[in-house]
Amino acid sequence: MDPRILLQLNGRRTEFIKDMVIGSGIIDLWIVESRSLKEKRGVLNRILKRTQNEFNISIAEIGENDQWKRAKIGFSVVGNDRRYINGKIDHILKFINSLHLAEVLNTKIEITNIPDSIDHFEYNEDKYSEF
């Protein structure tokens, strides 16, 4: 089913996205080779940059900042197809694991659909007509 809806709004055809799908995840990592916070940051930066460049996603360290063997990273992906987002998250997790820079201890993912709020759209033509 096509997620787009065409509507008439003020005599113009307007296309609205029916649903927005947000996929987010948290990954707990164990960095075996790290002996200091500086080494941890180097390994973590390689993981973050490579993943961001490969998948064009938002990804950052979100926890375990003061521990030099552990790291917690979070990422998010946005699209309009739930199956595509689920597949992309699977590829991201496999990619991070295949880098062999850190051991993945735990992962948590969540996929959320946000329906288009066109029903709540109010258009008041008189509100700014005097300007």
N, C-alpha and C positions, 0 to 999 in steps of 0.2 A: 504494500500500500504506500502510495506517495505521501510523505509527511507534510506536503505543502498545501495550503488552502488559498484560493484566490477569492478576494472579496472586493466589492464595489465600495469605495469610500470617497465621497465627494466627487463622484463621476469618474474616478480613476481606478484602474485595476491595481490592486495592491496584493503582494504575496507575503504571507505570514508563515513562519515556521510553526508547525503544530506542536512539537515537543522539543525540548532541549534535554539532552542526556549528559549528565556529569558523572564521570568515573573518577574516583579518588582512591588513593591507597597509602598505606603506611608500611614501611619495610624496616625491620630490625636487623642490623648487620653486626657481625663479629669480624673485626679486622685483625687477623692473625699476625701479620707481619709488623704491626704497629708497636713501637716502643716509646712513643712520645706523642703529644698532641700535634706537633708539627708533622710527623709522619702520617698520623691519622688524617689531618687536613689534606695532605697531598693525595692520599689514596681516595678520600671522599670526593675531592675536586675532580679527579679523573673519572670516577663513576658518574658524578652529576653531569659533567660536561659531555661525556660520550653519550649518555642516555638522552640528554637534551638535544644534542646534535642529530642523533639517529631518529628520534621520534617527534621532535618539535613539541615538547610538553613543558609544563611548569613543574619543576622539581627543586627541592631544597632540603637542607638539614633542618630537622624540626625538634630534635631532642638528643639527650645523652651528650651534650656539648663538652662537658668536663671530663668525660671518661675516654681514655685513649685507646681502648680496645673495642668499645661499642659505639654504634651510631644508629640514629633513627632518621630516616628520610621520608618525606611525603611528596606525593605527586598528584597531578590532576589532568584530566583529558576531557574535552568538551566536543560534542557532536550532536547529530540528530538521529542516529541509529544505534539502538541498544546492543545489537549483535556486533557491530563494528567496534564500539567502545570496549565491550567485553574481550574481543579478540585482541585489540590493541593493548589492553592491560596485560593479557597473557603473554604477548610478545615482549612487553617491557620487563616483566618479571623474569622471563627466560633470558633476555639479553643481559640483565644485571647479574644473574647467576652465571652466565657463560663468560663474563669478564674475568672470573676467578681472582678478583682483587679482594673480595671479602666473602665471608660465609653468610648466607641468608638464614637467620634464625627463625623469623616469624613474618608473616604478611597478613595484612587486613585490607580488604578492598570493599568498596561500596559503590553501587551504581544507582543513580537517582534520576528519575524522569521528572521534569518540570514542565507541565502543560502550558501552552501559550495562554496568556491571560487576556485574550482579546475580548472576553466577556466583560472584563472590568475596564475596558478602554472607554473613556468618556471623551467625546470631542464636542467642545462648546465653541461654536463659530463666533459667537458674540463676545466672547471673553477678551479677545485682543483685536477685534475688528476696528476699534477706534484708534489704534496706533498706526 
